Amino acid sequence: MKLTDYASSVLPDDADRATLVARIHDPGSGGPCVAALRGDALVDLTEVTPTVADLLDRPDAVDVVRTAQGSRSWPLADVLKATFDNDRTRARLLAPVDLQVLKAAGVTFARSMIERVIEERAAGDLHRAEEIRGKLGALVAGHISQVVPGSEEAARAKEVLVAEGLWSQYLEVGIGPDPEIFTKAPVLSSVGTGAQIGVLERSTWNNPEPELAVVADSRGAPIAATLGNDVNLRDFEGRSALLLAEAKDNNASCALGPFLRLFDDGFGLDDARGIDVELEITGRDGFSLSGVNPVREMSRDIRTLLEHAHGPHHRYPDGFVLLTGTMFAPTEDRDVPGQGFTHKIGDIVRISSPKLGALVNEVNTAEEAPDWTFGIRALLRNLAARGLLSGARGQEVPA
């Protein structure tokens, strides 16, 4: 299938009952617009709330999305077609967040925890991974699969693994008292559904990471959910954890979307905890791969992760996105037996969930994917030129 074949299949199954927020690049405005999905139209709310960060800090955010009068609207079908056609002359979807800091949690599932240990032991060499997986996988899993992170049982498991020479920095953040929370990418750098995602040209072992992403306001409260792809370079991180920034933060290496689903009376954080995040990869070479991330199998609760990201130790005045981690670390062989999976140019990656819709992207190199050019200065200039920096309808923006 081609990327354009997915344009009509991105909505949640219950979109007519969901409170959905989009960001749209409007060529006429020269910049982004905040929009609410209502029926078959996207209603422009930018004059009411110039940024998504402003919207999510409002106590009446759900009411605004459902009922606020918009200045104009775009037909949903037209926007989706322009998005998947990569037609930059027409209104198209962007990543549905703006000023929020892009954070991520790592090693929150037992399976991915084991794979990180294998990467480390293999020093990022995919040719050694299969052998190490066979030797260590079941042994490590037996110690950690049912352990509650930070518990006395986890501490005893650590003692055993240390004695057996199997302890790892990834097990420390996986079952120890403190999770791995890192900054995934700069503000405004994420791409949306229909866009290309990028892996470094010189990476030879990499994969998508399908994840639930929770969006918090400036107080750290979870306000909405969306889907994310925390694109990962296994060879870089496997060589050294100090290469995490190079493994994770590259051009087009973070995808979010298709919409934000605000928590309301029909869908809340508990519902997000119970979803399955599905992954499909389709290559130009005929290769296909699928998997499922049951969010309920996370080793740490979402609120625990949010509290480690935000609190007296760290504030985010514009809110933040937290990619909550993945269990998906594909081991199926793509080409040569024993060499596992890695991306190829042109792969279509579809990350989906019935309650959140579908995030669909095409793989390119980070070097060849469209450059990130619209940053914070460009956003400020654009909003100022449109007379929107004074706040919604003449109201001053809170400090």
C-alpha positions, 0 to 999 in steps of 0.5 A, a space after each residue: 500500500 502507498 501512504 495515500 491509501 491510508 488517508 481515509 482510515 485515521 479517525 478513532 472508531 467513536 470519533 463522533 463522541 470523542 473530543 478531538 483537537 488537531 493542528 492544521 498548517 494553513 498556507 493562507 495564514 502562513 502558520 498553524 491553527 488550532 482546530 476542533 473536529 466536529 462531524 466532517 469538519 475541522 473548526 478553527 479555534 485559533 482566535 479563541 485559543 492561539 496554541 494547543 498549550 493555551 487550550 489545555 491549560 483552560 479549565 473549560 478546554 472540553 467545552 471550548 473544543 465542543 462548542 466555541 464558535 470558530 472563525 472558519 472551518 475546513 472539510 475533514 476529507 480535504 485536509 486528510 487528502 492534502 496531508 497524505 498527498 503532501 500538498 503544502 499548498 493546502 491546509 494539512 494536519 501537523 503534529 497535534 501539540 505545539 509548545 509542550 516539551 517532548 518527553 519520553 519514558 524508556 524501559 517500561 515493559 519487560 520485553 523491551 527491557 530484555 531487548 535493551 540488555 541484549 543491545 547493550 551486550 551486543 554493543 549495538 551489533 545486530 549480528 550478535 544479538 540473536 546469540 545473546 538473546 538465546 543465552 540470556 533472554 529467558 534467564 533475565 526474564 525469569 528474574 524480572 517478568 513479575 517484579 514491581 519496580 522499586 519493590 523489595 522483591 526488585 531489590 532482591 532480584 537485583 542482588 541475584 542478577 548482580 551476582 550472576 553478572 547479568 545486571 545492566 543500566 537498563 534493568 536499573 531503570 526498568 525495575 529500580 526505584 527511578 524510571 528513565 525519563 528523557 527529553 525526546 526532541 525539541 519543542 515544535 519538532 514533532 511530525 504528524 500523521 502522513 509525514 515522513 519519519 527519519 532514521 540516520 542514514 548510517 544506522 544499520 539497526 533501527 525500529 519504530 517504537 509505537 507508544 501511548 503519549 499522554 499530554 499534561 498541562 502546566 500543572 502536570 495533570 494528564 489532559 489528553 492522549 494521542 499516539 506516538 512513534 519514538 523512532 529508535 536507533 538500536 545500534 547507536 544506543 547499544 554501543 553506548 547509552 551516552 549516545 541516547 540523544 543521537 539515537 533518539 533526536 534526529 530530523 523527523 524522529 518523533 511522530 505524534 497524532 493524528 489528533 489529541 483526544 481530550 479526557 472527558 466524560 466518555 474517555 479518561 486516563 483509565 480508558 487510556 491505560 486499557 488500550 492496545 497500541 497496534 503496529 503494522 509495518 509494510 515495506 516496498 520489498 513486500 515485507 510486513 510485520 505487526 505487533 500489539 502493545 497492551 498498555 496495561 502491561 506497563 511495569 509502572 503506572 502512567 501517573 507514576 511516570 508523570 510524577 517523575 517527569 513533573 513536580 517540585 523538582 521540575 516544572 513545565 510552564 507550557 505543559 509536556 508530552 510523555 511518550 510512555 514506552 513500548 514493548 515492541 522491539 522486533 526480532 523477526 528476520 527481515 533479510 538475512 537469518 539471525 540479523 533481525 529487523 531494521 527499517 528500509 526507506 519507504 516502509 509505511 509504519 501504521 500505529 493505531 488504536 480504536 480510541 485514538 485513530 491511526 498515526 501513519 508515516 513513511 520512513 526516510 533518512 533523517 538527512 532526506 526527510 523534510 527539514 524542520 524549519 518552523 521553530 519557536 521564533 517563527 511561531 511567535 512572529 506568525 502569531 504576532 502578525 495575525 494579531 493573536 499574541 494578546 490572547 484569546 479575543 482580547 484577553 491577556 495570555 496568563 504569565 
